[in-house]
Amino acid sequence: MDFSQLLKPAFDVLWYLVPLFLFTALLKSPWFKGLLGEFIVNLSARWFLDKETYHLIRNVTLPTSDGTTQIDHVIVSRFGLFVVETKNMKGWIFGGPHQKRWTQKIYKHTTQFQNPLHQNYKHVKKLQALLDLTDGQVYSVVVFVGGSEFKTPMPENVTQGGGYIRFIKSKTEPVLTEGQVQAIVRRIQSGRLKPSLKTHREHVRHVRQIVSDRESQKRCPKCGSLMVERVTKRGEQKGGRFWGCSGFPKCRTVLDFD
């Protein structure tokens, strides 16, 4: 009996399943979700903001003293420079402007992520230094796409979907001249790193190194295991964050969150 003939139908099916599996994995990847979120924001900006008044610059990577910083979108107008950070997330979102970490909750699954306002602060300050602008001329904007729902009050510059367009249009007092606007656009274009796959990879490597460095600093003082961020689920401290040993339940060491 020729086993190759028997196995041929199975291989034929696998040839269809493998590309499907890879495509599904791509759609669920953080990279694709980020790309899709930026595309949605980019498209809405082009549709609903006058091109003569608002100048859109996307995917801006700038050199810093310790590596690079990457900005999703910069929108320049006489009414200010808007630095836009995009988050493509689902579920319930909990957070406040002064909290270090925000929470995403999808059914019973809870995830902590960096406060996007804090994340965007570095972008704002880098552009202010590069362009010699004041706090009153630069606005930080965070836009969530992907069907998330805010479960805590958010400041006006944290929006969902097209809400960031309304925030931008709410600024009607000119803070820059048309000459300054054109000069800013030229300065950003000349100061940015050339958009390329290499530039993106180097930035991702830099971010991963920062995360790795932070994690390596949080080690259990008793057993040396990695300390992980946890959330109190009951009692008076419900919702509070603390560091718990990843060796739990063998090691029950906890540290105050800082």
N, C-alpha and C positions, 0 to 999 in steps of 0.2 A: 504493500500500500504506500502510495506517495503522500507523506505527511505534509509536504509543501502545498499540495493541492487542497488538503483539508484546512490548512491554516490561512490560505489565501483570502477567504471571505473575511476572516477576523482582521487581517492586515488592511484590507480595503476599508473596513469600518474605522480602524485606527487612524488612517490617513485623513479621514474627515474630522475625527474627534480631536486630534492633536492641535490643528489650527484653531478650532473652536475653543479649546481649553486655553490656549495662549491668548486669544483675543479677549476672552472673559477675564482672565487675570490682568490684562492690560487695562481694561475698563475699570477694574476695582483698585488699581494701583494709585498711591498718593500722587505720583507724578501726573497721571492722566487727569485725576480729579482737580489738581491745581491748574493744569493747562486748560481744562474745560471752564473752570471758574473765571480765569483770566479772559478767556474768549468771550464769555457772557458779558463781563464788565466792559470789555473793549467794544463789543458790538453795541451795547446800549449807549455808551458814550458817543459813538459815531452817529447813532440814530437821533439822540435827543439833545445833544449839545451842539450849538452853532460852531462850525469849523472856523469861522472868521474870528470868533471871540474866544473859544477854548481850544488850546493846542494840546493834543494828546500825544504823550511819549510813553511807550510801553516797554516793559522788560529792560529796565535800566540797572546795569551792574556798575557800581562805583568802587574804586580801590580805597581801602582804609589802611590805617597803620598796622592792623593785625590780620589783614586779608582782604575780603571784599564784602560788600553789602548789596543785596539785590532788591529792587523796588518793582512791584508789579506794574503800577501805572503812575505817571506824573501828569497832571493836567494844569496847564499854565494859562492864566487869563489876567485881565486888569483887576479882577476881584480877588486875586491871590493865587498862590501855588498850592494845589491840592495833591497830597501824597496818599495814594490809595493802596491799602492792603486788602487782599482778597482771601476769603475763607470759604471753601466748598465743603460744607458739612451738613449732616442730617441730625435729626433728633432735637432734644431740648438743650438749650444753652443757658448756663448759669454763670454769672460773673459780674464784677464791679470794676470801675475804672482804676481802683487802687490795689486790687488783688493781683498777686504774682501769677496765679494759675486760675484758669477758668475751667468749667466742667461741661462735658458733653455727655448726655444720657440718652441711650437708645434702649428702650424697654428696661431690662435689668442690668445692662452693660454700661458702666461708667468709665469715662476716660478724662484725664486731665490734660490740658494743653496750655501753652504759654499765653498770657494775656496779650492779645493782638495789638492793643494800644501801646503796651511796653515794647513790643516787637517793632512797631512802626516808629517809635520814638527815635531810635537810632537812625532810621532813614531820614526823618525830619531834620535832625540835628546835622547830619552829614550834608544835606542839601543847603541848609542855612549857612553852614560854614563855607561851602563851595561857592554860593551865590551872594553871600553877604546880605542876608535877609533877616528881618526881625520876626519875633513870634507872631505879630499881627499880620504878617504877609504870607504865612505858611499854615496850612490846615492839615491835620492828620485825619484820614477818613478810613474806616474799616467797613467792608461790605461782605455780608454773608450770603452765599447762594447755595442751592442744593436742597431746599425744603426744611431748613432748621427753624426752630421757634424759640424766641427769647422767653425765659421764664423768670427773669429778674429785670428791673428797670435798667435801661441802657442810656448812656449819654447820646446827644443828638447826632454825634459824628460816628456812631456805630449803627449801621443800617442793614436792612435786608433788601436784596434784589435792587430794583430801581430807586430805592430810597436815597441812595447816595447822590443821584441826580438832583433830587429835591434839595438835599443839603447844599450842594454846590450852587444851585440857582438861588438859594436863600441869601447868599452873600452878594449884595448889590452895591456895596460901597467900594469904589475903586481905591486900591492900595498900591497899584503899579501903573506906570505910564505905558503906552503902547510900545515906546522905544525900549523900556525895561523888559517888557514881555518878550520881544524879539531877541534881545541880548541874552535873556535867561535860557530861551530855547537853544540858541547857538552854544551857550556855555555848557549846558547839559549834554548836548550831542557831542561836543568836543571832549568833555571830561569823562564820558562813560567808556567802559571797555567795549570793544567790538562784540556785538551779539554773535555768539557762535556756540556750538556744542562743547568746545573746549572750555570756554568761559563759564558755561553752566556747570560743567563737571567740576571745575576747580572751586566754584562757589559751594557746591554741594559737599565736596570734600572738606572745605573749611568749616561749614556748619556742623557736619558730623564730628569733626575733631573737637569743636566747642562742646557739643553734647557729651562726648566721651570724657572730656576733661572734667565736666561738672559731675558726671556720674562717679568718676574715679575718686572724687573728693568725699563722697558719701559712703563710707564703709562702716560696718558695724564695729563698735569699739570692743565687743566681746568675742565675736567669732570671725570677724574680717569679711563677712559676706556683704554684698551690695545692699545698701539701704534703698528702699523704694517708697515712692509717695503713696500714701493711703488716705482714705476718707472715713471719718467716724460715721457709723451708720445708725447709732441710737444714743439716747441719753441727752444731757444738756449740751454736749459738745457736738451734736449731730451736724454733719456738713463740714466740720472742721478738718484740717489736713495735718498729717503728721508723718514722720519717717518711720517705717517699720522694717525690720530685718527680713530679707528675702529668704532666710533660713527658717522662717516660721513654718510649723509650730515647734521645731526643735529649739529655736532661739526666739525669744519673745521680746527682744530689745526694741524699744521705741524711743524716738527723739523728737523734740519740738520742731515744728516746721519753721524754716527761716528762709 
